[in-house]
Amino acid sequence: MAPFLEAIFWDVDGTLAETELEGHRVAYNQALAEAGLPWRWDRSRYLNDLRLTGGRERIALFLTDLEGRPPSETLLDALVAAKKRHYTELMHNGSIPLREGVARLIGAAAAAGLTQIIVTTSSRAAVEALMAGSLAEVAGAFRGLISGDDVSRKKPDPQGYRLALARAGLDPQRVVVVEDSAQGLASARGAGLTTLVTLSSLSRHDGVGVFAAAAAVVDGLGGPDRPLALLHGPACPEGQVTLSWLERLLPAP
């Protein structure tokens, strides 16, 4: 019997919404200012530091490079707490909209009875803030959340995706992951999952070869007014990511 789609696993930052540069970075800069520190993450430096996953790990690297020594755990605790507060405010205000096609595809998957789970390196509080803001209309479609708080090893390690599979009791051959980064792709593929890469503002300048392990690579999920650009994968005549097209990405039996 041919495989059929049972579930979609969603990354958050860059996939559901462009939260990294205009959300996390802004919130960290507000936390640095609140702590009386003179440094600010500009867009170029933040893009470079995204090679390291995990916000706490990233701010520690940033401060270590600037000060020549690692920051204290007390300072890190204070910055992370303040950043979460500022980020929550940004998300609750709906300051960062969902990417085009995201709400449409989530709604279609919910109507079809598919299991949808968020798998992210972000904290649970950060994701819940997004769900209460820009994601509010479709937040009820998700049946699970694996956050950075739930794992000991973050992406590109596959632990988060393996945990999602185990908790949901799903066959990995019937799951499609939607990711936007090379780290996310490596994480999903490490768990044996078919992966669609939807390039974000952070990853769109990477060569397509970086995403060779993906079943397909697109510049977005597309929609009636903005057909997607397909960079790799099977033809998508509808001009937008649909459930039937996602099913075509699954491995042959």
Contacts in CASP RR format, 6 or more apart in sequence:
PFRMAT RR
TARGET T0000
AUTHOR 0000-0000-0000
METHOD contacts of the structure
MODEL  1
MAPFLEAIFWDVDGTLAETELEGHRVAYNQALAEAGLPWRWDRSRYLNDL
RLTGGRERIALFLTDLEGRPPSETLLDALVAAKKRHYTELMHNGSIPLRE
GVARLIGAAAAAGLTQIIVTTSSRAAVEALMAGSLAEVAGAFRGLISGDD
VSRKKPDPQGYRLALARAGLDPQRVVVVEDSAQGLASARGAGLTTLVTLS
SLSRHDGVGVFAAAAAVVDGLGGPDRPLALLHGPACPEGQVTLSWLERLL
PAP
1 253 0 8 1.000
2 252 0 8 1.000
2 253 0 8 1.000
3 173 0 8 1.000
3 174 0 8 1.000
3 247 0 8 1.000
3 250 0 8 1.000
3 251 0 8 1.000
3 252 0 8 1.000
3 253 0 8 1.000
4 174 0 8 1.000
4 247 0 8 1.000
4 250 0 8 1.000
5 114 0 8 1.000
5 174 0 8 1.000
5 175 0 8 1.000
5 176 0 8 1.000
5 243 0 8 1.000
5 246 0 8 1.000
5 247 0 8 1.000
5 250 0 8 1.000
6 114 0 8 1.000
6 115 0 8 1.000
6 170 0 8 1.000
6 171 0 8 1.000
6 174 0 8 1.000
6 175 0 8 1.000
7 114 0 8 1.000
7 115 0 8 1.000
7 116 0 8 1.000
7 117 0 8 1.000
7 168 0 8 1.000
7 170 0 8 1.000
7 174 0 8 1.000
7 175 0 8 1.000
7 176 0 8 1.000
8 105 0 8 1.000
8 109 0 8 1.000
8 114 0 8 1.000
8 115 0 8 1.000
8 116 0 8 1.000
8 117 0 8 1.000
8 175 0 8 1.000
8 176 0 8 1.000
8 177 0 8 1.000
8 178 0 8 1.000
8 246 0 8 1.000
9 116 0 8 1.000
9 117 0 8 1.000
9 118 0 8 1.000
9 119 0 8 1.000
9 161 0 8 1.000
9 164 0 8 1.000
9 175 0 8 1.000
9 176 0 8 1.000
9 177 0 8 1.000
9 178 0 8 1.000
9 188 0 8 1.000
9 193 0 8 1.000
10 16 0 8 1.000
10 106 0 8 1.000
10 116 0 8 1.000
10 117 0 8 1.000
10 118 0 8 1.000
10 119 0 8 1.000
10 142 0 8 1.000
10 177 0 8 1.000
10 178 0 8 1.000
11 118 0 8 1.000
11 119 0 8 1.000
11 120 0 8 1.000
11 177 0 8 1.000
11 178 0 8 1.000
11 179 0 8 1.000
11 180 0 8 1.000
11 181 0 8 1.000
11 184 0 8 1.000
12 19 0 8 1.000
12 118 0 8 1.000
12 120 0 8 1.000
12 122 0 8 1.000
12 126 0 8 1.000
12 127 0 8 1.000
12 130 0 8 1.000
13 19 0 8 1.000
13 20 0 8 1.000
13 24 0 8 1.000
13 120 0 8 1.000
13 121 0 8 1.000
13 122 0 8 1.000
13 180 0 8 1.000
14 20 0 8 1.000
14 99 0 8 1.000
14 180 0 8 1.000
14 181 0 8 1.000
14 200 0 8 1.000
14 201 0 8 1.000
14 202 0 8 1.000
15 99 0 8 1.000
15 102 0 8 1.000
15 178 0 8 1.000
15 179 0 8 1.000
15 180 0 8 1.000
15 198 0 8 1.000
15 200 0 8 1.000
16 98 0 8 1.000
16 99 0 8 1.000
16 102 0 8 1.000
16 130 0 8 1.000
16 135 0 8 1.000
17 96 0 8 1.000
17 97 0 8 1.000
17 98 0 8 1.000
17 99 0 8 1.000
17 102 0 8 1.000
17 130 0 8 1.000
17 134 0 8 1.000
17 135 0 8 1.000
18 96 0 8 1.000
18 99 0 8 1.000
18 200 0 8 1.000
18 201 0 8 1.000
19 91 0 8 1.000
19 96 0 8 1.000
19 130 0 8 1.000
20 46 0 8 1.000
20 50 0 8 1.000
20 200 0 8 1.000
20 201 0 8 1.000
20 202 0 8 1.000
21 43 0 8 1.000
21 46 0 8 1.000
21 47 0 8 1.000
21 201 0 8 1.000
21 202 0 8 1.000
22 95 0 8 1.000
22 96 0 8 1.000
23 87 0 8 1.000
23 90 0 8 1.000
23 91 0 8 1.000
23 95 0 8 1.000
23 96 0 8 1.000
24 55 0 8 1.000
24 83 0 8 1.000
24 87 0 8 1.000
24 122 0 8 1.000
24 126 0 8 1.000
25 41 0 8 1.000
25 43 0 8 1.000
25 46 0 8 1.000
26 86 0 8 1.000
26 90 0 8 1.000
27 83 0 8 1.000
27 84 0 8 1.000
27 86 0 8 1.000
27 87 0 8 1.000
27 90 0 8 1.000
28 41 0 8 1.000
28 59 0 8 1.000
28 79 0 8 1.000
28 83 0 8 1.000
29 40 0 8 1.000
29 41 0 8 1.000
30 82 0 8 1.000
30 83 0 8 1.000
30 86 0 8 1.000
31 79 0 8 1.000
31 80 0 8 1.000
31 82 0 8 1.000
31 83 0 8 1.000
31 86 0 8 1.000
32 39 0 8 1.000
32 40 0 8 1.000
32 41 0 8 1.000
32 79 0 8 1.000
33 40 0 8 1.000
34 82 0 8 1.000
35 75 0 8 1.000
35 78 0 8 1.000
35 79 0 8 1.000
35 82 0 8 1.000
39 62 0 8 1.000
39 63 0 8 1.000
39 66 0 8 1.000
41 49 0 8 1.000
41 62 0 8 1.000
45 62 0 8 1.000
47 202 0 8 1.000
49 58 0 8 1.000
49 61 0 8 1.000
49 62 0 8 1.000
50 58 0 8 1.000
50 181 0 8 1.000
50 202 0 8 1.000
52 58 0 8 1.000
52 61 0 8 1.000
53 121 0 8 1.000
53 154 0 8 1.000
53 155 0 8 1.000
53 156 0 8 1.000
53 183 0 8 1.000
54 121 0 8 1.000
54 122 0 8 1.000
54 148 0 8 1.000
54 154 0 8 1.000
55 80 0 8 1.000
55 121 0 8 1.000
56 76 0 8 1.000
56 80 0 8 1.000
57 154 0 8 1.000
59 71 0 8 1.000
59 76 0 8 1.000
59 79 0 8 1.000
59 80 0 8 1.000
59 83 0 8 1.000
60 70 0 8 1.000
60 71 0 8 1.000
60 76 0 8 1.000
63 70 0 8 1.000
63 71 0 8 1.000
63 75 0 8 1.000
64 70 0 8 1.000
64 71 0 8 1.000
71 79 0 8 1.000
84 123 0 8 1.000
84 125 0 8 1.000
84 126 0 8 1.000
87 126 0 8 1.000
87 129 0 8 1.000
88 125 0 8 1.000
88 126 0 8 1.000
88 129 0 8 1.000
90 96 0 8 1.000
90 129 0 8 1.000
91 126 0 8 1.000
91 129 0 8 1.000
91 130 0 8 1.000
91 132 0 8 1.000
91 133 0 8 1.000
91 134 0 8 1.000
92 129 0 8 1.000
92 132 0 8 1.000
92 133 0 8 1.000
93 133 0 8 1.000
94 133 0 8 1.000
94 134 0 8 1.000
96 130 0 8 1.000
96 134 0 8 1.000
97 134 0 8 1.000
98 134 0 8 1.000
98 135 0 8 1.000
99 198 0 8 1.000
99 200 0 8 1.000
99 220 0 8 1.000
99 221 0 8 1.000
100 220 0 8 1.000
100 221 0 8 1.000
100 222 0 8 1.000
100 223 0 8 1.000
100 226 0 8 1.000
101 220 0 8 1.000
101 221 0 8 1.000
101 222 0 8 1.000
101 223 0 8 1.000
101 240 0 8 1.000
101 241 0 8 1.000
102 221 0 8 1.000
103 137 0 8 1.000
103 138 0 8 1.000
104 221 0 8 1.000
104 223 0 8 1.000
104 240 0 8 1.000
105 221 0 8 1.000
105 241 0 8 1.000
105 242 0 8 1.000
105 243 0 8 1.000
106 116 0 8 1.000
106 138 0 8 1.000
106 141 0 8 1.000
107 138 0 8 1.000
107 141 0 8 1.000
108 242 0 8 1.000
108 243 0 8 1.000
109 116 0 8 1.000
109 141 0 8 1.000
109 243 0 8 1.000
110 116 0 8 1.000
110 138 0 8 1.000
110 140 0 8 1.000
110 141 0 8 1.000
112 243 0 8 1.000
114 243 0 8 1.000
115 143 0 8 1.000
115 168 0 8 1.000
115 170 0 8 1.000
116 141 0 8 1.000
116 142 0 8 1.000
116 143 0 8 1.000
116 144 0 8 1.000
117 142 0 8 1.000
117 143 0 8 1.000
117 144 0 8 1.000
117 145 0 8 1.000
117 146 0 8 1.000
117 164 0 8 1.000
117 168 0 8 1.000
118 127 0 8 1.000
118 142 0 8 1.000
118 144 0 8 1.000
118 145 0 8 1.000
118 146 0 8 1.000
118 147 0 8 1.000
119 146 0 8 1.000
119 160 0 8 1.000
119 161 0 8 1.000
119 164 0 8 1.000
119 177 0 8 1.000
119 187 0 8 1.000
120 127 0 8 1.000
120 145 0 8 1.000
120 146 0 8 1.000
120 147 0 8 1.000
120 148 0 8 1.000
121 147 0 8 1.000
121 148 0 8 1.000
121 154 0 8 1.000
121 155 0 8 1.000
122 147 0 8 1.000
122 148 0 8 1.000
123 147 0 8 1.000
123 148 0 8 1.000
123 149 0 8 1.000
124 145 0 8 1.000
124 147 0 8 1.000
124 148 0 8 1.000
124 149 0 8 1.000
124 150 0 8 1.000
126 147 0 8 1.000
127 145 0 8 1.000
127 147 0 8 1.000
131 139 0 8 1.000
131 142 0 8 1.000
132 139 0 8 1.000
143 168 0 8 1.000
144 164 0 8 1.000
144 167 0 8 1.000
144 168 0 8 1.000
146 160 0 8 1.000
146 161 0 8 1.000
146 163 0 8 1.000
146 164 0 8 1.000
146 167 0 8 1.000
148 154 0 8 1.000
150 160 0 8 1.000
150 163 0 8 1.000
151 157 0 8 1.000
151 159 0 8 1.000
151 160 0 8 1.000
151 163 0 8 1.000
152 159 0 8 1.000
153 159 0 8 1.000
155 181 0 8 1.000
155 183 0 8 1.000
155 184 0 8 1.000
155 186 0 8 1.000
155 187 0 8 1.000
156 182 0 8 1.000
156 183 0 8 1.000
156 184 0 8 1.000
156 186 0 8 1.000
156 187 0 8 1.000
157 187 0 8 1.000
158 186 0 8 1.000
158 187 0 8 1.000
158 188 0 8 1.000
158 189 0 8 1.000
158 190 0 8 1.000
158 191 0 8 1.000
158 192 0 8 1.000
160 187 0 8 1.000
160 191 0 8 1.000
161 177 0 8 1.000
161 187 0 8 1.000
161 188 0 8 1.000
161 190 0 8 1.000
161 191 0 8 1.000
161 192 0 8 1.000
161 193 0 8 1.000
162 191 0 8 1.000
164 170 0 8 1.000
165 172 0 8 1.000
165 175 0 8 1.000
165 191 0 8 1.000
165 193 0 8 1.000
172 191 0 8 1.000
172 192 0 8 1.000
172 193 0 8 1.000
173 194 0 8 1.000
173 250 0 8 1.000
173 251 0 8 1.000
174 250 0 8 1.000
175 193 0 8 1.000
175 194 0 8 1.000
176 193 0 8 1.000
176 194 0 8 1.000
176 195 0 8 1.000
176 196 0 8 1.000
176 215 0 8 1.000
176 246 0 8 1.000
176 249 0 8 1.000
176 250 0 8 1.000
177 188 0 8 1.000
177 193 0 8 1.000
177 194 0 8 1.000
177 195 0 8 1.000
177 196 0 8 1.000
178 195 0 8 1.000
178 196 0 8 1.000
178 198 0 8 1.000
179 185 0 8 1.000
179 187 0 8 1.000
179 188 0 8 1.000
179 195 0 8 1.000
179 196 0 8 1.000
179 197 0 8 1.000
179 198 0 8 1.000
179 214 0 8 1.000
180 197 0 8 1.000
180 198 0 8 1.000
180 199 0 8 1.000
180 200 0 8 1.000
180 202 0 8 1.000
180 203 0 8 1.000
181 197 0 8 1.000
181 200 0 8 1.000
181 202 0 8 1.000
181 203 0 8 1.000
182 203 0 8 1.000
182 206 0 8 1.000
182 210 0 8 1.000
182 211 0 8 1.000
184 195 0 8 1.000
185 195 0 8 1.000
185 197 0 8 1.000
185 211 0 8 1.000
185 213 0 8 1.000
185 214 0 8 1.000
186 213 0 8 1.000
188 195 0 8 1.000
189 195 0 8 1.000
189 213 0 8 1.000
194 215 0 8 1.000
194 249 0 8 1.000
194 250 0 8 1.000
194 251 0 8 1.000
195 213 0 8 1.000
195 214 0 8 1.000
195 215 0 8 1.000
196 214 0 8 1.000
196 215 0 8 1.000
196 216 0 8 1.000
196 217 0 8 1.000
196 218 0 8 1.000
196 241 0 8 1.000
196 246 0 8 1.000
196 249 0 8 1.000
197 203 0 8 1.000
197 211 0 8 1.000
197 214 0 8 1.000
197 216 0 8 1.000
197 217 0 8 1.000
197 218 0 8 1.000
198 218 0 8 1.000
198 219 0 8 1.000
198 220 0 8 1.000
198 221 0 8 1.000
198 241 0 8 1.000
199 206 0 8 1.000
199 217 0 8 1.000
199 218 0 8 1.000
199 219 0 8 1.000
199 220 0 8 1.000
199 231 0 8 1.000
204 219 0 8 1.000
208 217 0 8 1.000
208 231 0 8 1.000
208 232 0 8 1.000
211 217 0 8 1.000
211 232 0 8 1.000
212 232 0 8 1.000
214 232 0 8 1.000
215 233 0 8 1.000
215 249 0 8 1.000
216 230 0 8 1.000
216 232 0 8 1.000
216 233 0 8 1.000
216 234 0 8 1.000
216 236 0 8 1.000
216 249 0 8 1.000
217 230 0 8 1.000
217 231 0 8 1.000
217 232 0 8 1.000
217 233 0 8 1.000
218 228 0 8 1.000
218 229 0 8 1.000
218 230 0 8 1.000
218 231 0 8 1.000
218 236 0 8 1.000
218 241 0 8 1.000
219 228 0 8 1.000
219 229 0 8 1.000
219 231 0 8 1.000
220 228 0 8 1.000
220 229 0 8 1.000
220 241 0 8 1.000
221 228 0 8 1.000
221 240 0 8 1.000
221 241 0 8 1.000
222 228 0 8 1.000
222 239 0 8 1.000
222 240 0 8 1.000
222 241 0 8 1.000
223 239 0 8 1.000
223 240 0 8 1.000
224 240 0 8 1.000
227 239 0 8 1.000
227 240 0 8 1.000
228 236 0 8 1.000
228 239 0 8 1.000
228 240 0 8 1.000
228 241 0 8 1.000
230 236 0 8 1.000
233 249 0 8 1.000
234 245 0 8 1.000
234 248 0 8 1.000
234 249 0 8 1.000
236 245 0 8 1.000
238 245 0 8 1.000
END
